[in-house]
Amino acid sequence: MVGYRDVYIFLVSFTVLVSVSGEEPGKYDTRLADVVIVVLSQPNPYHADKGRQLQIDLMEQMIDIPKDNKPAVYLTHKKWPIIGAWTIFPLLEKWQQNFPLAKWIFFCEDETRIHLKELEKFIQKFDPTKDWFIGHALVDKEPTIIHHFTSPDKLTFPDFAAGVFLSFPLINKMVSRWPDDNFRADFAIDPKHELASYILLDDVKLTHAPELCLTGDKPNCVTYIKQKFPDCGAPVADDDLFVAVKTCEKFHSDRVPIVLETWAQETSNIEFYSEKEDRSIPTIDLGIPNTERGHCGKTMAIMKRVVTTPELMKKQWLLIADDDTIINLPRLRHLLSCYDPNSHVALGERYGYQVSKGYGYDYITGGGGMVFSMPVVQRLVDECHCSSNDSPDNMIIGMCLRSFDIPITHVPYLHRARPDDYSEGYLSRHIPVSFHKHWNCDPIKIYNMLKSYDLKPQKPKQDSTSQSCHNHEEL
């Protein structure tokens, strides 16, 4: 029986053979000046600084490069602060208009590191007058909801953190038919898969480039990913993170015991919210009836409780999780040390509604966990309202944050699906914080897997005046 790992190796190896046989090394007279480097950056100070660090690293490499051969480098949150830039689609026309003489767009993430001299040698292998879509190929283990159950043998897609090359003839074709009524663009869920799906409509498949590396700076790497997990110092204290778990009566004896057995033991600041009080857990009834979907009423009631309860108001962060979220709370507290709790921070796995078309709004997909700084929680309680109890909470919050001009900060460590719903290559390049779903998987096993990753132990941050530092199924 052929496994999904074997399928992955075959597909990637086949793609490599096709690309190598089609081009000759160093054949084309392409220079660094013909390449525009675009960093998919974010406005949050931590991520903006990572983007600047990448810029600085590239500028240092350019010291030894002739002035007329330096590539242009842009951060998207500075150059194109537009809705949905992270999906690539709203940038295509901008690139076409802004860079009429360029031959290539190379885009990457703020964690990417680039060897410019290797990049120049690499790109000289490909004819820039042809349609090229080049990246490090990923393939699904199995059909998955996050990719609309596309068959894995139909499509490989690139990891943006390893970097992606688009030739301008291909960009021009993409712009000429965008937006396309034949392409589903209402929800943006996984931009790398959606971009590959759209390009495939032009009968252009991803060319796999192992030189665009996922893990480690190896010989012949044009790019590599700098870190598997942020290290911003000591994690925030347990008392500074309040955890709210949404549940309902029918899952009191099913999902909740798993939470209690696993990650609930990692904190002393957790409450369970249901439509029925159950002292054995215990659960809290906020007076909101259970709904089969949406849960906006329950989520906003949780937030109101937080900002009106004196002991909870003192917390720095609020995590709202589902009763089938599987999460590592010490690692989340480690991640939160990179962000300022006194500013407006909304953190999680980012999805978008209509953002590929340059409008709409981003939102945090709830299954992997939604994290908010207390200033954001207060603003939402004061000014955000549900149209009904069963309105989709994450999307309503996304719309409100958009109206407040508070950006969603995306992190690749929180996941709204199971490990099997993500490609092995993608998961290999970072250390996860959470997954979602008990369906067709062993949640205890996933929790133990999350615990198996080793981070350097840190002591919790301490305040000078106290023991703690106060410094369902949506698309």
TAFENJO-V457411 format. One line per field, one symbol per residue. phi: phi as a letter, one per 20 degrees, with the letter a starting at -180 (. if undefined). psi: psi as a letter, one per 30 degrees, with the letter a starting at -180 (. if undefined). A space follows every 10 residues. Layout:
BEGIN
phi: ???
psi: ???
END
This chain:
BEGIN
phi: .eeffffgff ffffffffff fecdgmfded dgfeddecef ecfggfffff ffffgfgfff ffgedggece ffcceffefc fdfmgfengf egfffgfecf dfdcdddbdf efccefffff ffffecffed ecccaefdbf fbgcffdllf fgeebdbeeg fencdcffgf gfffffcefd fedfcfdddc ffffffffff femdefefcf feeecmeegm fecbefcebf cdoffffgfe cddddebbgf dfddeggfff fdfffebdcb cddbecfcff eeddeendff cfbnmfgfff fgffffeddg fefffeccdd cefdfcbdfg fffffffece fedecccree dbdmffenbn bebeffgeod dcffgfgfff ffcdcefafe fffffffgff fffemdffee ceedcecegf ecffffffeb efdbcbodfl bdfffffffg fffddffceg fdefdbfced h.add
psi: kkleeeeeee eeeeeeeeee fflkkgekik leffkkkkki llfkeeeeee eeeeeeeeee ffegkkeggk lkkkkefeei ilkgfffeef feeeeeefif flfkkjlalf fkkkjeeeee eefffkjffl jkjkajklkl elklefghhk kfgfkllkjf ffkkkkleee eeeeefgklk ffkjgekjej eeeeeeeeef fghjlkjkjf fjkekkjlkg kellkelfkk jgakllleff jkkkkkalef gegdeeeeee fcfffglgik kkklfkkjff ellkjggklk lfldgeeeee eeeeeefgje fffflekkkj llfgkjljee eeeeeffflj ffajkjkakk lljgffggab lllkkfefkk kkleeeeeee eefkkkfleg kjeeeeeeee eeffhjkkjk kgfkkgalef flkeeeffgl jlellkkfkh ljeeeeeeee ffkkkkklkk kkkfflfljg .dhl.
END
